[in-house]
Amino acid sequence: MDFAPTVLSLAGVDIPGYMHGQAFLGPQKASEPRSYIYAARDRMDPAIDNMRAVRDKRYKYIRNYLPERPYVQFIPYRDQMILMQELFKFEREDKLDDVQKIWFSKTKPEEELYDLKNDPHEINNLTDDPEYIDVLERMRKAHEQWKIKYDPYSLIPESDLVKLLWPPDGIQPVTEPVQFSMKNDTVYLFCDTKGASIAYQLSSQDNKNWWQLYSLPVEFEKGDTVKAVAIRIGYKQSSMNTYY
């Protein structure tokens, strides 16, 4: 979340107040650096997980909310890669060493804690080491405070979450149709649904099935037609409109 405000800071653009992030470079750089940074893992194509992480300059804490699931789940594009095929082959043939086997574990611990200074590859989980109990409690607390403030919905199933995102009755909203405006042989496209993207198809294109993302007005010649649809993430796609 800090990357966008940092780019705005470097570009000399005021950072909007609604952004959660803070700049770490440029004239709008935050006066106080962060004590912690956070990370999350949820859906990766068909693979669903729920991992949250927090780290300071030395330690990293991971909370696995679905410990019964393996680290390596089915992700089609990744599993077809040559390197992954080799890893799967070595795992089947039991040719991995004890460290390499960790990634293929069938389950995960509920908590993980690593000393990144001495263990940058996160091999030795320190959650059961009594010498690190104070670090564990501090990092655990940092995670819980962040989760309460920024992550209240992560444990809600997707089927229930979408209903919360479609108030008041849980029915998926529909993107408004694209509207057209003509001026000096140029067609302007717009949609009343805030945040929607527009795709259009111009009949004079060589490939009639080529759809483009609308970003600039469309040059229009006599005999042309423009077909357009709009969609906002989470909404149903609009009906198709055509301009002649």
BAFI-3210 file (N, C-alpha, C; in Angstrom, 3 decimals, decimal comma, padded with zeros to 6 digits):
// residues 244
n [1|2|3|4|5|6|7|8|9|10|11|12|13|14|15|16|17|18|19|20|21|22|23|24|25|26|27|28|29|30|31|32|33|34|35|36|37|38|39|40|41|42|43|44|45|46|47|48|49|50|51|52|53|54|55|56|57|58|59|60|61|62|63|64|65|66|67|68|69|70|71|72|73|74|75|76|77|78|79|80|81|82|83|84|85|86|87|88|89|90|91|92|93|94|95|96|97|98|99|100|101|102|103|104|105|106|107|108|109|110|111|112|113|114|115|116|117|118|119|120|121|122|123|124|125|126|127|128|129|130|131|132|133|134|135|136|137|138|139|140|141|142|143|144|145|146|147|148|149|150|151|152|153|154|155|156|157|158|159|160|161|162|163|164|165|166|167|168|169|170|171|172|173|174|175|176|177|178|179|180|181|182|183|184|185|186|187|188|189|190|191|192|193|194|195|196|197|198|199|200|201|202|203|204|205|206|207|208|209|210|211|212|213|214|215|216|217|218|219|220|221|222|223|224|225|226|227|228|229|230|231|232|233|234|235|236|237|238|239|240|241|242|243|244]
n.u [000,811|002,136|003,477|001,988|001,370|004,035|004,999|003,361|004,336|007,000|006,386|005,419|002,740|-000,123|-000,837|-003,762|-006,062|-007,485|-005,929|-004,394|-001,717|001,703|004,184|007,546|009,612|010,688|009,279|007,029|007,566|006,997|007,254|007,868|009,285|007,903|007,273|006,620|005,970|003,445|001,927|-000,083|-001,835|-004,188|-006,443|-005,166|-005,591|-007,340|-006,612|-007,122|-006,141|-005,216|-003,226|-001,354|001,105|003,661|006,433|009,393|012,481|014,077|012,694|010,205|006,802|004,316|000,944|-001,061|-004,158|-005,496|-004,337|-004,562|-004,238|-001,921|001,304|001,863|-000,455|-002,854|-002,165|-002,752|-001,236|001,302|002,009|002,536|004,989|008,394|010,352|008,728|007,682|009,975|010,476|008,188|008,660|011,052|010,028|008,142|009,870|011,245|013,609|014,248|015,865|015,697|015,167|014,217|011,895|010,139|008,564|006,771|005,136|002,234|000,552|000,402|002,084|000,261|001,355|004,275|007,614|010,455|013,947|015,272|017,769|019,630|018,536|017,680|016,225|014,041|013,801|014,007|011,653|010,733|008,750|008,316|010,485|011,668|013,330|012,523|010,045|009,158|009,563|007,843|005,327|005,203|005,243|003,001|001,010|001,250|000,387|-002,313|-003,427|-003,239|-004,907|-007,442|-007,914|-007,637|-008,385|-010,986|-012,651|-011,518|-011,872|-014,361|-016,372|-016,163|-018,614|-020,382|-019,216|-019,498|-022,161|-022,198|-020,887|-022,701|-024,865|-028,318|-029,535|-028,090|-028,014|-026,412|-025,140|-025,688|-023,690|-024,036|-025,228|-023,090|-022,751|-022,915|-021,284|-021,066|-018,677|-017,274|-016,503|-015,585|-016,015|-017,146|-017,064|-018,860|-019,753|-022,195|-021,757|-019,710|-016,226|-016,239|-014,986|-014,571|-015,074|-014,584|-015,597|-014,661|-016,028|-014,532|-012,059|-009,388|-009,531|-012,490|-013,225|-011,716|-011,383|-011,064|-009,679|-011,229|-009,754|-009,153|-010,867|-012,742|-011,845|-014,041|-015,502|-017,553|-020,046|-018,965|-019,382|-019,739|-019,422|-020,058|-019,323|-019,627|-018,031|-017,761|-015,595|-016,886|-019,460|-022,221|-021,751|-022,532|-025,337|-024,922|-024,266|-024,718|-023,304|-024,075]
n.v [-001,204|001,132|001,765|003,152|005,793|006,579|006,763|008,869|010,875|011,126|012,038|014,512|014,869|015,469|013,359|011,532|011,790|009,496|007,293|004,463|003,945|005,183|007,491|006,558|007,763|010,816|014,234|014,107|012,206|010,100|011,219|009,468|006,318|003,056|000,708|-001,896|-004,121|-005,564|-008,542|-010,598|-013,586|-015,062|-015,995|-017,839|-018,160|-021,172|-022,026|-021,725|-020,022|-018,800|-016,735|-014,647|-012,169|-010,532|-008,375|-007,080|-005,262|-007,434|-009,839|-012,208|-012,951|-015,373|-016,144|-018,845|-019,376|-021,409|-024,037|-026,691|-026,978|-027,522|-025,956|-026,006|-025,860|-026,720|-024,977|-024,146|-022,748|-022,408|-025,014|-026,212|-025,357|-025,959|-026,118|-026,586|-029,066|-030,609|-030,360|-031,609|-034,163|-034,897|-034,853|-036,929|-039,068|-039,094|-037,572|-035,213|-033,144|-032,725|-030,037|-029,078|-030,546|-029,277|-027,379|-028,952|-029,944|-031,487|-030,211|-027,093|-025,285|-023,567|-021,153|-019,287|-018,304|-016,443|-015,724|-013,452|-012,414|-014,393|-016,506|-016,246|-017,591|-018,628|-021,175|-022,358|-022,668|-020,756|-020,743|-022,500|-022,172|-021,319|-019,136|-017,165|-016,265|-013,713|-012,190|-013,548|-013,043|-010,268|-009,886|-011,345|-009,815|-007,437|-008,345|-009,053|-006,581|-005,198|-006,802|-006,473|-003,807|-003,569|-005,918|-007,295|-009,072|-011,392|-014,072|-014,779|-016,815|-016,818|-016,967|-015,871|-013,419|-011,953|-011,257|-009,400|-007,403|-006,504|-004,634|-003,439|-005,911|-008,141|-008,783|-009,042|-006,109|-004,392|-003,239|-000,037|000,646|001,483|004,799|007,077|009,818|012,124|014,066|016,096|013,954|012,159|009,750|009,680|007,740|006,794|005,878|005,586|004,210|004,453|003,916|001,949|000,007|000,302|-001,565|-001,738|-002,301|-001,795|-001,529|-001,084|-002,142|-004,420|-006,987|-008,134|-009,142|-008,023|-006,615|-003,586|-001,795|001,036|004,179|006,512|008,905|007,673|007,527|008,093|006,928|007,349|004,930|003,263|001,237|001,159|-001,029|-001,519|-002,399|-002,298|-002,789|-003,203|-004,325|-006,967|-006,352|-007,211|-007,543|-004,898|-004,470|-004,750|-001,952|-000,236|001,990|003,786]
n.w [000,000|000,297|-002,013|-004,059|-002,897|-002,592|-005,227|-006,108|-004,434|-005,395|-007,923|-007,459|-006,850|-004,900|-002,163|-001,813|000,931|001,560|001,099|002,518|002,652|003,074|001,990|001,279|000,053|-001,595|-001,573|000,068|001,919|004,698|008,077|010,104|009,890|009,121|011,727|011,334|008,567|006,472|005,117|002,928|001,965|-000,074|-002,271|-005,011|-008,162|-008,561|-006,036|-002,632|000,212|003,483|004,745|006,880|007,421|009,308|009,673|011,186|011,248|011,705|012,410|011,302|011,333|010,825|010,374|009,961|008,863|007,702|008,419|007,804|005,130|002,432|001,701|-001,035|-003,367|-005,939|-008,766|-011,878|-014,037|-012,911|-012,195|-014,601|-015,385|-016,320|-014,295|-012,050|-012,740|-012,537|-009,788|-008,728|-009,702|-008,343|-005,764|-005,815|-006,223|-003,897|-003,560|-002,426|000,033|003,656|004,192|001,724|001,558|003,216|001,918|000,569|002,511|003,896|005,596|007,514|010,121|012,726|013,491|012,578|013,099|012,328|012,420|010,577|010,242|010,926|009,619|006,771|004,790|005,967|007,407|009,952|012,254|014,969|016,874|018,999|020,573|023,661|024,117|022,438|023,139|023,961|021,653|019,927|021,132|020,868|018,060|017,358|018,588|017,104|014,639|015,251|015,958|013,531|011,971|013,131|012,503|009,685|008,367|008,575|007,248|006,283|007,045|006,279|004,241|000,638|-000,720|001,095|001,502|-000,884|-000,774|001,250|-000,036|-001,830|-001,031|-000,608|-000,463|-001,189|-003,874|-006,968|-008,434|-011,581|-014,239|-015,677|-019,034|-021,860|-023,029|-025,825|-027,458|-030,056|-031,807|-034,171|-035,998|-034,154|-031,648|-028,366|-025,463|-022,565|-019,186|-016,672|-014,345|-011,680|-011,721|-013,638|-016,428|-019,969|-022,902|-026,393|-029,833|-033,106|-036,284|-038,598|-038,201|-039,042|-037,959|-037,010|-034,571|-032,651|-029,608|-027,779|-024,993|-023,819|-023,818|-025,057|-027,170|-030,019|-033,364|-036,024|-038,972|-041,912|-042,211|-040,326|-037,375|-033,845|-031,226|-027,797|-024,399|-020,828|-017,654|-014,173|-011,634|-009,762|-010,448|-012,654|-016,164|-018,435|-020,680|-024,278|-026,278|-029,382|-031,721|-034,600]
ca.u [000,000|003,007|004,062|001,241|001,671|005,441|005,096|002,754|005,286|008,101|005,873|004,962|001,275|-000,604|-001,344|-005,130|-006,189|-008,109|-004,959|-003,864|-000,266|002,483|005,350|008,855|010,575|010,129|009,010|005,968|008,004|006,481|008,258|008,240|009,233|007,066|007,907|006,308|005,299|002,490|001,684|-001,232|-002,026|-005,549|-006,720|-004,239|-006,399|-008,296|-006,093|-007,542|-005,393|-005,423|-001,984|-001,046|002,477|004,164|007,862|010,132|013,759|014,798|011,866|008,985|005,769|003,280|-000,225|-001,761|-005,536|-005,932|-003,143|-004,799|-003,931|-000,469|001,871|001,763|-001,759|-002,980|-002,233|-002,474|-000,170|002,587|002,327|002,984|006,343|009,398|010,967|007,773|007,615|011,151|010,274|007,204|009,322|011,945|009,216|007,590|010,958|011,847|014,975|014,427|016,403|014,721|014,787|013,404|010,602|009,255|007,606|005,773|004,411|000,795|-000,105|001,258|001,887|-000,625|002,185|005,676|008,451|011,800|014,973|015,745|019,202|020,367|017,813|016,964|015,369|012,889|013,850|013,882|010,507|011,129|007,583|008,399|011,739|011,365|014,150|011,905|008,656|008,845|009,458|006,622|004,166|005,194|004,869|001,617|000,176|001,283|-000,503|-003,706|-003,869|-003,436|-006,047|-008,670|-008,096|-007,649|-008,647|-012,075|-013,497|-010,734|-012,301|-015,723|-016,356|-016,419|-020,046|-021,040|-018,592|-020,058|-023,451|-021,898|-020,411|-023,822|-025,994|-028,737|-030,250|-027,221|-028,179|-025,303|-025,519|-025,394|-023,035|-024,862|-024,781|-022,234|-023,409|-022,063|-021,409|-020,332|-018,225|-016,224|-016,078|-014,978|-017,017|-016,756|-017,801|-018,874|-020,631|-022,613|-021,300|-018,392|-015,200|-016,394|-014,127|-015,330|-014,433|-015,331|-015,235|-014,879|-016,265|-013,544|-010,808|-009,126|-010,070|-013,763|-013,411|-010,718|-011,927|-010,057|-010,041|-011,422|-008,988|-009,176|-011,993|-012,605|-012,023|-015,214|-015,687|-018,879|-020,241|-018,460|-020,207|-018,992|-020,117|-019,355|-019,860|-018,927|-018,083|-017,016|-015,282|-017,921|-020,755|-022,496|-021,439|-023,666|-025,808|-024,112|-024,852|-024,083|-023,435|-023,945]
ca.v [000,000|002,309|002,056|004,185|007,134|006,915|007,221|010,202|011,780|011,353|012,760|015,834|014,880|015,346|012,035|011,648|011,433|008,194|006,213|003,939|003,878|006,391|007,556|006,338|008,539|012,034|015,353|013,779|011,058|010,120|011,625|008,305|005,066|002,022|-000,279|-003,213|-004,233|-006,668|-009,234|-011,505|-014,529|-015,606|-016,824|-017,880|-018,925|-022,006|-022,385|-020,796|-020,112|-017,620|-016,519|-013,258|-012,067|-009,237|-008,426|-005,863|-005,306|-008,686|-011,033|-012,357|-013,794|-015,809|-016,812|-019,671|-019,575|-022,689|-024,885|-028,026|-026,972|-027,518|-024,772|-026,182|-026,273|-026,810|-023,726|-024,715|-022,139|-022,654|-026,438|-026,641|-024,886|-027,028|-026,232|-027,233|-030,477|-031,247|-030,433|-032,661|-035,439|-035,174|-035,127|-038,286|-040,035|-038,920|-037,112|-033,914|-033,236|-032,368|-028,632|-028,957|-031,195|-028,407|-026,721|-029,945|-030,449|-031,627|-029,235|-026,006|-024,904|-022,416|-019,964|-019,415|-017,158|-016,620|-014,719|-013,253|-012,110|-015,655|-017,526|-015,454|-018,428|-019,027|-022,635|-022,787|-022,059|-020,514|-020,529|-023,353|-021,912|-020,412|-017,930|-016,179|-016,084|-012,284|-011,771|-014,149|-012,325|-008,921|-009,980|-011,812|-008,658|-006,531|-008,937|-008,984|-005,189|-004,892|-007,555|-005,829|-002,519|-003,587|-007,227|-007,912|-009,953|-012,435|-015,424|-014,985|-017,516|-015,933|-016,980|-014,933|-012,110|-011,195|-010,709|-008,191|-006,384|-006,113|-004,202|-003,908|-007,182|-009,228|-009,057|-008,456|-004,955|-004,469|-002,047|000,735|000,540|002,527|005,856|007,613|011,220|012,342|015,430|016,225|012,619|011,441|009,213|009,622|006,706|006,993|004,989|006,235|003,443|004,920|002,885|000,929|000,025|000,150|-002,248|-001,432|-003,003|-000,907|-002,392|-000,874|-002,828|-005,590|-008,147|-007,671|-009,661|-007,394|-005,673|-002,711|-001,074|002,444|005,160|007,744|008,957|006,787|008,163|007,454|007,222|007,035|003,493|002,536|001,004|000,909|-001,798|-001,284|-002,909|-001,777|-003,670|-002,865|-005,534|-007,298|-006,110|-007,894|-006,752|-004,172|-004,889|-004,161|-000,868|-000,045|003,322|003,743]
ca.w [000,000|000,323|-003,325|-004,783|-002,386|-002,829|-006,624|-006,163|-003,797|-006,325|-009,089|-007,056|-006,788|-003,529|-001,799|-001,287|002,328|001,754|000,925|003,768|002,600|003,294|001,118|001,902|-000,723|-002,156|-000,661|001,014|002,711|006,065|009,061|010,895|009,123|009,721|012,605|010,785|007,278|006,513|003,856|002,990|000,870|-000,052|-003,452|-006,131|-009,121|-007,818|-004,718|-001,587|001,451|004,309|005,475|007,176|007,900|009,754|009,953|011,487|010,549|011,936|012,572|010,503|011,947|009,879|010,955|008,978|009,295|007,133|008,557|007,261|003,699|002,184|001,064|-002,485|-003,833|-007,393|-009,513|-013,214|-014,849|-012,260|-012,166|-015,928|-015,649|-016,352|-012,978|-011,153|-013,110|-011,952|-008,343|-008,472|-009,977|-007,220|-004,578|-005,981|-006,125|-002,571|-003,757|-001,780|001,388|004,685|004,035|000,516|001,784|003,996|001,021|000,158|003,679|003,647|006,468|007,947|011,527|012,868|013,579|012,210|013,486|011,783|012,629|009,212|010,255|010,957|008,858|005,746|003,948|006,787|007,540|011,343|012,919|016,355|017,743|020,192|021,270|024,781|024,073|021,553|023,529|023,973|020,249|019,395|021,649|020,287|016,658|017,344|018,928|015,956|013,634|015,681|015,875|012,111|011,458|013,615|011,844|008,225|007,764|009,335|006,446|005,617|007,408|005,781|002,952|-000,500|-001,052|002,010|001,383|-002,002|-000,370|002,011|-000,957|-002,674|-000,214|000,719|-000,518|-001,611|-005,305|-007,707|-009,257|-013,014|-014,773|-016,595|-020,427|-022,410|-023,784|-026,882|-027,824|-031,305|-032,039|-035,188|-036,453|-033,035|-030,734|-026,964|-024,742|-021,124|-018,422|-015,428|-013,181|-011,262|-011,630|-014,682|-017,611|-021,213|-024,029|-027,617|-031,062|-034,238|-037,443|-039,656|-037,877|-039,878|-037,245|-036,463|-033,220|-031,796|-028,642|-027,197|-023,787|-024,149|-023,048|-025,838|-028,114|-031,180|-034,671|-036,615|-040,388|-042,430|-042,384|-039,155|-036,191|-032,614|-030,197|-026,534|-023,140|-019,656|-016,490|-012,973|-010,886|-008,796|-011,063|-013,907|-017,351|-018,999|-021,999|-025,346|-027,072|-030,694|-032,298|-036,075]
c.u [000,849|003,546|003,335|001,496|003,124|005,645|004,501|003,693|006,434|007,671|005,390|003,460|000,853|-001,182|-002,747|-005,220|-006,769|-007,142|-004,413|-002,340|000,387|003,729|006,627|009,979|009,893|009,785|007,908|006,291|007,534|007,592|008,747|008,183|008,378|007,893|007,728|005,793|004,496|002,312|000,536|-001,237|-003,419|-005,764|-005,598|-004,883|-007,334|-007,859|-006,468|-006,739|-005,732|-004,214|-001,799|000,360|002,782|005,653|008,370|011,483|014,482|013,910|010,646|008,062|004,723|002,176|-000,966|-003,166|-006,172|-004,750|-003,323|-004,500|-002,424|000,002|001,658|000,383|-001,782|-003,170|-001,820|-001,287|001,199|002,982|002,792|004,418|007,350|010,021|010,030|007,651|008,804|011,003|009,284|007,826|010,247|011,156|008,630|008,657|011,716|013,315|015,231|015,029|015,364|014,259|013,880|012,009|009,618|008,174|006,494|005,008|002,911|-000,036|000,901|001,087|000,952|000,157|003,607|006,403|009,871|012,686|015,654|017,218|020,022|019,749|017,004|016,031|014,204|012,767|013,510|012,769|010,780|009,948|007,632|009,682|011,477|012,191|013,495|010,455|008,266|008,688|008,159|005,394|004,071|004,722|003,419|000,661|000,117|000,361|-001,966|-004,244|-004,121|-004,694|-007,371|-008,955|-008,331|-008,192|-009,820|-012,844|-012,791|-011,202|-013,738|-015,646|-016,735|-017,907|-020,835|-020,489|-019,211|-021,403|-023,265|-021,482|-021,515|-025,020|-027,050|-029,308|-029,396|-027,350|-027,080|-025,774|-025,064|-024,759|-023,962|-024,333|-023,908|-023,089|-022,399|-022,335|-020,513|-019,948|-017,073|-015,646|-015,342|-016,071|-016,420|-017,651|-017,758|-019,920|-020,942|-022,199|-019,877|-017,420|-015,287|-015,350|-014,976|-014,477|-015,270|-014,754|-015,607|-014,965|-015,214|-012,201|-010,644|-009,703|-011,334|-013,998|-012,457|-011,375|-010,795|-010,601|-010,110|-010,606|-008,979|-010,376|-011,686|-012,833|-013,055|-015,353|-017,088|-018,988|-019,730|-019,591|-019,280|-019,889|-019,335|-020,102|-019,043|-019,042|-017,251|-016,774|-016,336|-019,322|-020,962|-022,163|-022,693|-024,168|-024,952|-024,906|-024,057|-024,355|-023,160|-023,576]
c.v [001,261|002,670|003,187|005,576|007,535|007,415|008,620|011,240|012,116|012,184|014,164|015,983|014,690|013,953|012,194|011,151|010,065|007,026|005,772|004,007|005,221|006,337|007,285|006,996|009,832|013,078|015,083|012,530|011,195|010,450|010,458|007,046|004,034|001,114|-001,684|-003,058|-005,531|-007,272|-010,217|-012,427|-015,128|-016,505|-016,687|-018,776|-019,848|-022,333|-021,315|-021,063|-018,878|-017,487|-015,019|-013,202|-010,651|-009,388|-007,046|-005,986|-006,638|-009,927|-011,005|-013,365|-014,107|-016,508|-017,526|-019,974|-020,822|-023,662|-026,280|-028,111|-026,904|-026,172|-024,829|-026,716|-026,235|-025,420|-024,055|-024,092|-022,428|-024,116|-026,966|-026,214|-026,027|-027,223|-026,938|-028,719|-031,248|-031,395|-031,536|-034,045|-035,828|-035,519|-036,534|-039,348|-039,934|-038,534|-035,736|-034,106|-032,705|-030,917|-028,453|-029,552|-030,305|-027,805|-027,667|-030,531|-030,461|-030,682|-028,159|-025,804|-023,705|-021,109|-020,288|-018,146|-017,416|-015,428|-014,493|-012,874|-013,384|-016,735|-016,844|-016,263|-019,045|-020,558|-023,079|-022,011|-021,968|-020,406|-021,371|-023,147|-020,913|-019,134|-016,814|-015,892|-014,609|-011,743|-012,291|-013,370|-010,924|-008,946|-010,450|-010,648|-007,673|-007,037|-008,755|-007,559|-004,773|-005,557|-006,919|-004,558|-002,644|-004,871|-007,938|-008,986|-011,207|-013,846|-015,716|-015,713|-016,577|-015,847|-016,033|-013,520|-011,293|-010,588|-009,447|-007,041|-005,869|-005,687|-003,526|-005,329|-008,343|-009,613|-008,329|-007,286|-005,137|-003,155|-001,345|000,610|001,719|003,536|006,488|009,101|011,474|013,809|015,409|014,869|011,825|011,009|009,131|008,610|007,010|006,094|005,653|005,459|003,851|003,756|001,816|001,111|-000,268|-000,573|-001,970|-002,185|-002,096|-001,731|-002,241|-001,528|-004,056|-006,853|-007,697|-008,153|-009,015|-006,340|-004,869|-002,080|000,410|003,331|006,515|007,735|008,180|007,587|007,375|007,894|006,792|005,533|002,658|002,255|000,732|000,144|-001,648|-001,909|-002,305|-002,772|-003,057|-004,156|-005,754|-007,097|-007,058|-006,953|-006,067|-004,868|-004,200|-003,077|-000,683|001,354|003,230|005,116]
c.w [000,000|-001,059|-004,049|-004,214|-002,579|-004,251|-006,761|-005,546|-004,737|-007,528|-008,735|-007,020|-005,337|-003,279|-001,222|000,150|002,567|001,557|002,276|003,805|002,893|002,423|001,899|001,105|-001,177|-001,111|000,348|001,841|004,151|007,054|009,903|010,021|009,847|010,636|012,059|009,351|007,286|005,128|004,042|001,779|001,001|-001,259|-004,480|-007,182|-008,337|-006,388|-003,698|-000,324|002,279|005,219|005,688|007,772|008,342|010,024|010,356|010,795|010,705|011,882|011,652|011,171|010,898|010,650|009,843|009,489|008,676|007,210|007,995|005,767|003,486|001,655|-000,447|-002,816|-005,358|-007,999|-010,948|-013,943|-014,250|-012,368|-013,518|-016,232|-015,520|-014,971|-012,002|-011,465|-012,529|-010,440|-007,981|-008,672|-008,828|-005,958|-004,647|-005,770|-004,807|-002,684|-003,150|-000,392|002,379|004,570|002,831|000,702|002,536|003,110|000,595|001,346|003,402|004,518|006,844|009,451|011,605|012,913|013,149|012,626|013,019|012,125|011,281|009,142|010,168|010,076|007,751|004,868|004,718|006,881|008,959|012,048|014,427|017,319|019,014|020,991|022,395|024,773|023,267|021,924|023,526|022,550|019,644|019,848|021,056|018,835|016,505|017,618|017,766|014,853|014,014|015,608|014,436|011,576|011,889|012,818|010,352|007,597|008,440|008,574|005,939|005,917|006,967|004,436|001,802|-000,840|-000,157|001,840|000,253|-001,640|000,453|001,104|-001,875|-001,831|-001,095|000,721|-000,994|-003,068|-006,074|-008,567|-010,700|-013,465|-015,762|-018,028|-020,848|-023,177|-024,742|-027,082|-029,030|-031,446|-033,035|-035,595|-035,383|-032,075|-029,336|-026,255|-023,253|-020,482|-017,092|-014,180|-012,839|-011,151|-012,699|-015,779|-018,839|-022,247|-025,276|-028,806|-032,228|-035,518|-038,525|-039,353|-038,766|-039,250|-036,516|-035,034|-032,206|-030,916|-028,035|-025,911|-024,115|-023,216|-023,737|-026,772|-029,390|-032,460|-035,465|-038,070|-040,824|-042,701|-041,235|-038,154|-035,006|-031,659|-028,895|-025,367|-022,007|-018,518|-015,367|-012,209|-009,805|-009,326|-012,246|-015,065|-017,865|-020,258|-023,063|-026,060|-028,343|-031,185|-033,799|-036,611]
res [m|d|f|a|p|t|v|l|s|l|a|g|v|d|i|p|g|y|m|h|g|q|a|f|l|g|p|q|k|a|s|e|p|r|s|y|i|y|a|a|r|d|r|m|d|p|a|i|d|n|m|r|a|v|r|d|k|r|y|k|y|i|r|n|y|l|p|e|r|p|y|v|q|f|i|p|y|r|d|q|m|i|l|m|q|e|l|f|k|f|e|r|e|d|k|l|d|d|v|q|k|i|w|f|s|k|t|k|p|e|e|e|l|y|d|l|k|n|d|p|h|e|i|n|n|l|t|d|d|p|e|y|i|d|v|l|e|r|m|r|k|a|h|e|q|w|k|i|k|y|d|p|y|s|l|i|p|e|s|d|l|v|k|l|l|w|p|p|d|g|i|q|p|v|t|e|p|v|q|f|s|m|k|n|d|t|v|y|l|f|c|d|t|k|g|a|s|i|a|y|q|l|s|s|q|d|n|k|n|w|w|q|l|y|s|l|p|v|e|f|e|k|g|d|t|v|k|a|v|a|i|r|i|g|y|k|q|s|s|m|n|t|y|y]
***
